[in-house]
Amino acid sequence: MDPRILQQLRAITGDRGLITSPEQLKTYECDGLTNFRVLPDAVLLPSSTEQVQAIVRVCHDAGIPFVARGSGTGLSGGALPVKDGVVISTARMNRILEVDLPNTRMVVEPGVINLEVTERVAASGFFYAPDPSSQSVCSIGGNVAENAGGAHCLKYGFTTTHVLGLEVVLPNGSVAHLGGKSLDAPGYDLAGVFVGSEGTLGIATKVILRIVKRPECIHTLLAAFGSTMEAGAAVSDIIGAGMLPAAIEMMDNLAIQAAEAAVHANYPNCGGLLLVELDGPTAEVEALMQQVDAICRKCGATEIRVAQTDAERALVWKGRKAAFAAVGRISPNYIVQDGVIPRTALPRLMSEIERLGVEAGIRVANVFHAGDGNLHPLVLYDRRIEGQEHAAEVLANRILELCIEAGGSITGEHGVGEEKKMMMSKMFAEPDLETMQRVRCAFDPKQLANPTKVFPRPRLCGEQPGEYHPHPLELAGVAERF
């Protein structure tokens, strides 16, 4: 990178906010998806909106691509650096700025850790509903970029449901405020457009979150089945009965073995395990739990337990949330997929995934948000065995194709990023992709914000090098100020 540019960046963040040594840069060469690695030219660690704005202006004027990064826990390569570009990490922007319990909202910076939001308001009887498995380490900014989900999003909704407004540094260095503190701000839902845009429209520097009152009663049931097909049938029947549990999670035997080895959750050794959580008024929860018990038994459950204490419930969830990392105990390498299918297709898809794994000679561990059909097949392989990594990639992509064929999606919460961008053309027709990229070009005519991600063929927006156009959002003066 041009030394003059580095000098400008150092003047913004100070020496401690600029990383250029190759050894330190390696920390940022990938996110949670380690298959792809790119060394950035520099990493910036701003501590305020003003510093982010100044950094982005330097990048805009010099034509330098930039990638925003939260905690680096993403699983689709969304925070993968780009060649000859910089990484802008929001890790130091980690303050909770406002807690407004009467209006059930909070204002946080993007570097705040997901679990810290709930911890701040738990004593007052509130919680933040989106709960990714990585919630103890993932950041709100990253959750916003990927529209993160979690086990309890079946009932409570994904990140987009809980983001009321955003302060955003746009790719030309201007600041826009999307949405606001009210529940339904007038005009276009630009906050909804930004959430899940994977860093391609700008960088969130403040986020207004909606928090939720803790329910009166929470019951968690664990049911063991001989196979995932039986467990999947129980999921369909529970939802078909008109119930909306807070969460329905499923694990197969390989995932159970891994979780047991890692955290000793005391799971039964079975072919398919269901975790069903109900919450709400006590009388309602107890009545519905009896129905869930009866449905599970009808579908072949061999063992049913209900957590009797908060400690037991916490251990049940600890095993589920540890499952991804725990698979490293039974396989040196694995690919985590993130497809979505209609719930009714679950038994058939599970059977097909098993068949494909046997044909390829590759094990597949399955962990999923069964209630909303969000599959997380973990394709296990050993890259030291010649050809096995490629075979695993082929199998992982075929699973996503099965999800599309079933009427589902290639991603439920991990995002497209670098990993799945070539699959976008299998899911969307060219006019669909063209329309999406028109939105991207409206925010980022120079294609500097996370430029290589999401789309298989990035659209050229027609802006000539060196030109500067005030952003339409800046001219319009959209939205409410924080």
Protein Blocks (a to p, Z undefined) as FASTA:
>chain_A
ZZklmmmmmmmnommlpcfbfklmmmmmpcfblkbccddfbdcddfbfklmmmmmmmmmm
nopacdddfehpacnhpmgccehiacddfklmmccfbdcfknopadddfklcfklmmmmm
mmnopacfblcfklmmpcfklmmmnopabjklmmnopfklmmmbdcdddfkopacdehij
bfbdghjdfklmmnonlopnoccfbdcdddddddfbdcddddddfbfklmmmmmmmmmmn
opacfbdcdddfklmmmmmmmnonopacdfbdcddddeddfklmmmmmmmmmmmmmmnop
abdcddfbfklmmmmmmmmmmmmmmmmmmofbdcddfbdcdfklmmmmmmmmmmmmmmno
pacdddddfknopacddddddfklghklmmmmmmmmmmmmmmmmnopafbfklonmlmlm
mmmmmmpcfklmmmmmmmmmmmmmnopgoplgoiabdcdehiaghiacddfklmnogajd
ZZ
